[in-house]
Amino acid sequence: MSEQYTLESLKNAIGKRQVDDESVEEERFERVAQRYEQSVHALIDGIKKIVDQIPDFEVSLEDETEVFTTPAYPGYKREIEQRRLRVALDEDFVLFDPTARAFVSAHGQVEIVASKPLTYMIEKVLYLVDDPQKPNGLYWGYRSVENLSGQPVRFTKEGLLRLLHTVFAG
């Protein structure tokens, strides 16, 4: 056995382990922040493609930078690029406002502010949820009064159209 085990080598090994653990933790946080940022861009771009097909809508897109945080990684933060989308028709409107906060149960959120009540939603929030059953895993969902099981309902194209009908045609 050529390796010397000393009190000093043990202290050094423990110190290195703590540095390695912090690096791994920071990499995980970076991946969470990046996945959220990309998911927000995809969501907002997808909504914009649909609402742009209605010539009566006034659509505005605003890019901004926010600091992303999550209680799953306390002390870590990262600036990310956000997109806020507002759709209006006369006095009615809906605003999709990403907030760079994640929860332990959701990887991020997009608040919905609308001129009319969205009574089928428990909260006016889309959550970025991880579904371990799927390879990519992430989807946007909302808590529905029609499904009180706790699992968010996927926010699909049909869900967006329902929201738009509620605000602009209801």
C-alpha positions as CSV (number, residue, x, y, z in Angstrom):
1,M,0.0,0.0,0.0
2,S,1.9,3.1,-1.3
3,E,-0.7,5.7,-0.3
4,Q,-0.2,7.5,3.0
5,Y,-3.3,8.1,5.1
6,T,-2.8,11.0,7.4
7,L,-5.1,13.4,9.2
8,E,-4.1,16.1,6.7
9,S,-4.9,13.9,3.6
10,L,-8.3,13.2,5.2
11,K,-9.0,16.9,5.7
12,N,-7.9,17.6,2.1
13,A,-10.1,14.9,0.7
14,I,-13.2,16.1,2.6
15,G,-12.5,19.7,1.4
16,K,-12.3,18.5,-2.2
17,R,-15.5,16.5,-1.8
18,Q,-17.3,19.6,-0.6
19,V,-16.0,21.6,-3.6
20,D,-17.0,18.8,-6.0
21,D,-20.5,18.6,-4.4
22,E,-21.0,22.4,-4.9
23,S,-19.9,22.1,-8.5
24,V,-22.4,19.3,-9.1
25,E,-25.1,21.3,-7.3
26,E,-24.4,24.4,-9.4
27,E,-24.5,22.4,-12.6
28,R,-27.9,21.0,-11.7
29,F,-29.2,24.4,-10.9
30,E,-27.9,25.7,-14.3
31,R,-29.7,22.9,-16.1
32,V,-32.9,23.7,-14.2
33,A,-32.7,27.4,-15.1
34,Q,-31.8,26.7,-18.7
35,R,-34.7,24.2,-19.1
36,Y,-37.1,26.8,-17.7
37,E,-35.8,29.6,-19.9
38,Q,-36.1,27.4,-23.0
39,S,-39.5,26.1,-22.0
40,V,-40.8,29.7,-21.5
41,H,-39.5,30.7,-25.0
42,A,-41.2,27.6,-26.6
43,L,-44.5,28.3,-24.8
44,I,-44.6,32.0,-25.6
45,D,-43.5,31.4,-29.2
46,G,-46.2,28.7,-29.6
47,I,-48.9,31.0,-28.2
48,K,-47.8,33.8,-30.5
49,K,-48.0,31.6,-33.6
50,I,-51.6,30.9,-32.8
51,V,-52.7,34.4,-31.8
52,D,-50.9,35.9,-34.8
53,Q,-53.4,34.0,-37.0
54,I,-56.2,36.2,-35.7
55,P,-55.8,39.6,-37.4
56,D,-58.2,41.4,-34.9
57,F,-55.8,40.7,-32.0
58,E,-53.2,43.2,-31.0
59,V,-50.2,41.2,-30.0
60,S,-47.2,42.6,-28.2
61,L,-44.1,40.7,-27.1
62,E,-41.6,42.0,-24.5
63,D,-38.2,40.6,-23.8
64,E,-36.8,41.1,-20.3
65,T,-34.1,39.8,-18.1
66,E,-34.9,38.4,-14.7
67,V,-33.1,36.5,-12.0
68,F,-34.1,32.9,-11.7
69,T,-34.3,31.3,-8.3
70,T,-35.7,28.1,-6.7
71,P,-36.0,26.8,-3.2
72,A,-34.6,23.5,-4.4
73,Y,-31.2,25.3,-4.8
74,P,-31.0,27.9,-2.1
75,G,-28.4,30.6,-2.6
76,Y,-28.1,30.0,-6.4
77,K,-29.4,32.5,-8.9
78,R,-29.0,33.1,-12.6
79,E,-30.1,35.8,-15.0
80,I,-32.4,34.5,-17.8
81,E,-34.1,35.9,-20.8
82,Q,-37.9,36.0,-20.4
83,R,-40.7,36.8,-22.8
84,R,-43.9,38.4,-21.8
85,L,-46.8,38.2,-24.3
86,R,-49.9,40.4,-24.2
87,V,-52.9,39.8,-26.5
88,A,-55.7,42.4,-26.7
89,L,-58.9,43.0,-28.5
90,D,-60.6,46.3,-27.6
91,E,-60.8,46.4,-23.8
92,D,-60.3,42.7,-23.3
93,F,-56.8,41.3,-22.8
94,V,-54.7,38.3,-21.6
95,L,-51.1,38.6,-20.4
96,F,-48.7,35.7,-20.1
97,D,-46.1,36.9,-17.6
98,P,-43.3,34.5,-16.8
99,T,-42.0,34.8,-13.3
100,A,-38.5,33.6,-12.7
101,R,-39.3,31.7,-9.6
102,A,-39.5,27.9,-9.3
103,F,-41.0,25.9,-6.6
104,V,-40.1,22.5,-5.2
105,S,-43.1,21.0,-7.0
106,A,-42.8,23.0,-10.3
107,H,-39.7,24.0,-12.3
108,G,-41.2,27.5,-13.1
109,Q,-44.4,29.4,-13.7
110,V,-46.1,31.8,-16.0
111,E,-48.8,34.0,-14.5
112,I,-51.9,34.7,-16.5
113,V,-53.6,38.1,-16.1
114,A,-56.9,38.3,-18.0
115,S,-59.7,40.9,-18.3
116,K,-62.3,38.2,-17.7
117,P,-62.4,35.4,-15.1
118,L,-61.0,32.1,-16.0
119,T,-63.3,30.2,-13.7
120,Y,-62.1,26.7,-14.7
121,M,-58.6,27.5,-13.4
122,I,-57.9,27.2,-9.7
123,E,-55.1,29.7,-10.1
124,K,-54.3,31.8,-13.1
125,V,-50.9,30.2,-13.4
126,L,-49.2,27.8,-15.8
127,Y,-46.7,25.5,-14.1
128,L,-43.7,23.9,-15.7
129,V,-44.1,20.3,-14.4
130,D,-41.7,17.4,-14.7
131,D,-43.4,14.1,-15.8
132,P,-40.9,11.3,-15.0
133,Q,-43.1,9.0,-17.2
134,K,-42.0,10.9,-20.4
135,P,-38.5,11.0,-21.9
136,N,-38.3,14.8,-22.1
137,G,-40.5,15.0,-19.1
138,L,-41.5,18.7,-19.0
139,Y,-44.9,20.1,-19.8
140,W,-46.9,23.3,-19.0
141,G,-50.0,22.7,-16.9
142,Y,-52.6,24.4,-14.8
143,R,-54.7,23.4,-11.8
144,S,-58.3,22.9,-12.9
145,V,-61.5,22.9,-11.0
146,E,-62.5,20.0,-13.3
147,N,-59.6,17.8,-12.1
148,L,-59.0,18.3,-8.4
149,S,-56.7,15.2,-8.3
150,G,-53.7,17.6,-7.8
151,Q,-51.9,16.7,-11.1
152,P,-51.9,19.7,-13.4
153,V,-53.8,19.5,-16.6
154,R,-51.6,19.9,-19.7
155,F,-51.9,23.3,-21.3
156,T,-52.4,22.3,-24.9
157,K,-53.5,24.1,-28.1
158,E,-57.0,23.3,-27.1
159,G,-56.4,24.7,-23.7
160,L,-55.1,27.9,-25.2
161,L,-58.1,28.2,-27.5
162,R,-60.5,27.6,-24.5
163,L,-58.7,30.4,-22.7
164,L,-58.9,32.8,-25.7
165,H,-62.6,31.9,-26.2
166,T,-63.3,32.7,-22.5
167,V,-61.6,36.1,-22.6
168,F,-62.4,37.3,-26.1
169,A,-65.6,35.5,-27.2
170,G,-67.3,34.8,-23.9
